[in-house]
Amino acid sequence: MIGASTNEQTVARQLQLAPGFRLDLFSDQVPNARFMAVTRSNDLLVSQPKLGQVSLLLTDRNGDGKTDGQRVLIDGLQRPHGLALFEDWLYIAESDGVGRVPFDHSDGRIAGSYQKIVHGLADTGNHWTKTLGMGPDGWMYLSSGSTCNVCIEKDPQRATIMRFRPDGSHFQIYATGLRNSVGFDWSPKDGALYATDNGRDWLGNDFPPCELNRVEQGGFYGWPFANGNRVPDPDYGQGKRDEVSAGEAQQRIAASIPPVFEFRAHNAPLGMHFLRSPEQPDRYREAALVALHGSWNRDEKDGYKVVSLHWQEDGSIRSHDFMWGFLGEDKTTVYGRPVDIAEDVRGNIYISDDYAGAIYRVQRGAAGQETSDAPVTKRPPISAPKKPLAIDGGAARQGAQIYARRNCVRCHQRLPLKDLSRKYTLKQLADYFDTPTPPMPNYGFSDSQKRALAHFLMEREVAGAGRQLEHFLP
């Protein structure tokens, strides 16, 4: 995957929107930006799981298209992902449980101590993220992906959507057979719960489809026995040795609920949001926006955009491109990977991008047209100053040896590492190796090896992109 830096010029030149909307680069200083929540003051909360933190981005009050300032709201968390605001609490889905903390919406401050209310969730394996949402029925919903590409899960909580009361009580499994439902939301039209689901890998470029499911209590949605519309899985559709009989597999497939919509294979639909603001154009009101994170194991890359889903009178669903250009015309250059969508009461739409470390703001109106009616007053900036890098030469030399031994240059000749010092601190870059983005494997580096690699990569960047690897080797 060839990376390209994201800045205002790139956004203006590369990214495109559906007619009737305009785009701003709200912030490009949010490494590993994942899921979001909007406060009552229209500030934006963003989870950054690889950094173990949640950041606060102030709303744009001076009309320049950018956040008026940002800061880390809470850190020291275990890979936080899903966020939800309910009453005066901020709920955070960590990879191993759910916690909440009192939150003051008026000034965007933590107003008390953080407390874990759901404990002991497993976060091993492939799909460790947990996504959180407050349902219209007063229950808090939580998704947990599978440990594997395809398998019979030993942990009944994996590959499910669960729910619990806001105080953490009455925890229960709500629906099963959902391989990795990273995003979900409730339709403002009928109150139904819809969830995206990522299809399995290694069955070719065009199968199986990724899914949108209408999730019902007690429903089973096919995985790992079936893909798409009850198509038997080649590994588990006819049973699997001693794990499950052919008869049981066929019964499970027959009882499964097929998706209501199919995305293209490997498009990786993540966050979804039904647009609710009356400020949206009629065509988009009650439509759902879905972030397609993009393929990583397909011969020609696909996805890498945001689509809008529109429900027709006959119940069918049509998809239209809403925001695209994250993937270059050459189908190899990647400018970004959209993750989640949020909307404030004024109709501003926010889209997170964990690849570029960016948040985009989409507003109704043509490009260049001022649409903000907010007063031109600005809160004091709240970004913390960035400390200068303190490179350890010995660690950098050790990192160079690891880099050479793993033959990392083989991939990174095609996928150059750029702007690391802008996106990460040394510690953040070292922590990145615990949960690398595919196709990079997790090598299980020790703390000293991670530190050494971080120092090597940072020193190489500071010394100049043209500096050769052998300059670091003895």
Phi, psi and omega in degrees: 000117181274125182267155175220137182293149180250123174215183184299323180293319178296316179300313182295323184278326194255317188275140182231153182234159171300151180304142177096004180230156176233159189232138172232148169275096187293319174199141173242027183237042182231075182305137177058039179296124183240259187265157191227162172211145182255130180279173179294339177270007180069016168284164186242130173258137183226129176275146178225081190300322182290342176261356179067031187216165171238131180251154176250127176246120181293145177297158181276100180264344181260003172074021180266004177087359184239159173300145178280003178152157179212156179203163174285124180277314181207141180223188182074022183265162179268091178045064180294143182225279182289145180230146175210141176249127179216126185053235181251034180238143166256120178262137182230124176269104172278170183293338183244011179168188181233136175233168176217156181215140176300138185227130179265107182293335186291323181235007176065042182238149170291133186245018180180194183268151179280135181226134177281130179244343173233125186242162165075021176283139182284139180229025176274166175085196191289312193246081187271348184294147174238129180249145192232143176202141179270119182279159178294348179270004178086004175263150173265126183256147187217125177257149178219123183280177182283161177279349195215176171290308177206127181188171169269116183288135174278332179266115183294346180276346180278152182060045183220171159244131181243175175207162179201164176287157184303341177268004179095355183276170176056042180293132184206155174278131185261315181209152186231176178074023181251102190303314180197082182270082185289326183239144175203157179197165182255134180291128177290348182279312183232002177077004182287148178269125177242143181220139172284159177211130181274123178289164183288170183254171169068032170240027178103175184290330193239014178210144357272167176290152163281163194230156162241123182245142170269108194268126180243152179299130180082359183288146174243130192246021164105320186290138005263011187278332185218157177233144179060222184277069175061031175281120183302137178287139181295337179268318187242355183292336178247025183089173184208096177045237183269358185284318182203142181280161178298321180295318179294320179299316180295323177294319180295319179297315182297328182271354184284156180259120181287160180292157176271346178204145179243126171273164176297151183302138174066014177287343176056066175292129180246250185295146174222150182210128173279126180288131186237341186293136176294350178284347181286150174303150183308322184296332186259348180294126183074005168282160178250134171264136180232131178272119175264106187294332176105153184285153173234347182230043180237144183302317174242124185301147181211158184096233176054052179195174173246133179243157173251134178253131184236123180277128180268168181300327181276005179092350178287164183236131177247144182247138176226146175293133179249318178216126184214176184108359176294336177250127181293164180298336179283356179064016176235324181282124181251126178260339181183167178222103182294145185239306189219162180230135174225160184218135176261178187292339179275000179092004174293132180253129180248136181233125180267153184219106184281342180282314180271351184064043189229157169237128177254146175245129179247130179233156173292137179127161181282157178302134180088350181272130178282122182243351184280129175253017180285148177297147183274073174231143186233132174289157177299141177302143182235018176287135177283144178295145181271129180285145176293151179292139176243087186283133174264111184299321179296317178296321180297320179294322176296319178297324178297322179293320177296316180301317180289319182296323179277359181055044182296333183296336180304316179275322189278358165292325177271335184237075184296142178270116185234150171058030180298319183291338176280329186266334188225152161274173178300317180294318180297320179292320177298318180294334181303327184291349175288326182223068183291154177280131176304149010274006179293127178283162173270108183278354182067040181297146173286170180300320181291324178292319178297317179298316181298317179297318180298316181293321178297311183295320179292317181295321178299320180291316180297323181288342179120141185298336184276356182291133186273153181302322185296342178293340181266345186268152180290000000 
